[in-house]
Amino acid sequence: MENNIIDATQLTKRYGEEVLAVNALDLHVRRGEVYGFLGPNGAGKTTTLRMLLGLIRPTSGHATVVGHQPGAPAGLARIGALIEGPAFYPYLSARQNLKVMADYAGVPHTRVDPALDDVDLLDRAKDKYGSYSLGMKQRLGVAAALLKEPELMILDEPSNGLDPQGVVEIRALLRRLGSGNRTVILSSHLMSEIEQTCDRVGILRHGSMITEGTVDEVRGTSALLIRATPKDLARRTLEAFIGDAKVVSVRDGALRVDVNPDVAGHINTALVQAGVSVTELRLDEQSLEEVFLRITEEAA
């Protein structure tokens, strides 16, 4: 617990008698990691982030964020956040907007240009916010979150509504933000964004955590996909080599074998020596998206 920047225990939020938005959630985010917060619409992600920031009060449960109660001024001074999209004055430039925010946050104006530079907007700092593309607006929102040089960044759907180029830009930015000692908690619907950016992930369903771990742990064991003829001989050879319990499936005419990929060379040799013609042998991993869809459907 001492190495955690967020600790939440049995965090619960009810709206009236019928709506249980977050249900006894335990959440622990380690210092220096990029944590992916996943779940379908209505899973309770944004509600949880709002509770961690002190924007709404939990019905029950307890949380500490950067060593303070949610919403405590001393804690907020060390947090940068972007929740449900940025909001700026359309008639002011990016630089003017950030200066306004810096005044409210008690941050010197000298932090404005470095924050713009961090998100590659310094060359457009004089342009009005209203003229920005959606991707640039999202990046300006991240720049605002960076003004305080925070220890913790909480970003809620930073790629929401972006075209493919905007998604690529935000993904590259998130990789930079997640380097060093800064901690980032990232809520997103984009599995590829999470898979390529995050150290650990937690998946919510109906306000409850249904699985948590590193990306590799959540995706599960890698397997080998083998396409060979004759198929019956290939299967018998594999069963003799590694045991029939390990031949987990036949998919699209290929054998999917649940083994350590390091033995691929030995498997190929055994098949060839048995007279099997191997036309394809490759690593077959489940994507995070496949796992996400499966476990959320199982939870439903």
Secondary structure, 3 states (H helix, E strand, C coil): CCCEEEEEEEEEEEECCCEEEEEEEEEEEECCCEEEEECCCCCCHHHHHHHHHCCCCCCEEEEEECCECCCCHHHHCCEEEECCCCCCCCCCEHHHHHHHHHHHHCCCHHHHHHHHHHCCCHHHCCCEHHHCCHHHHHHHHHHHHHCCCCCEEEEECCCCCCCHHHHHHHHHHHHHHCCCCCEEEEECCCHHHHHHHCCEEEEEECCEEEEEEEHHHHHCCCEEEEEEECHHHHHHHHHHHHCHHHEEEEECCEEEECCCHHHHHHHHHHHHHCCCEEEEEEEECCCHHHHHHHHHHHHC
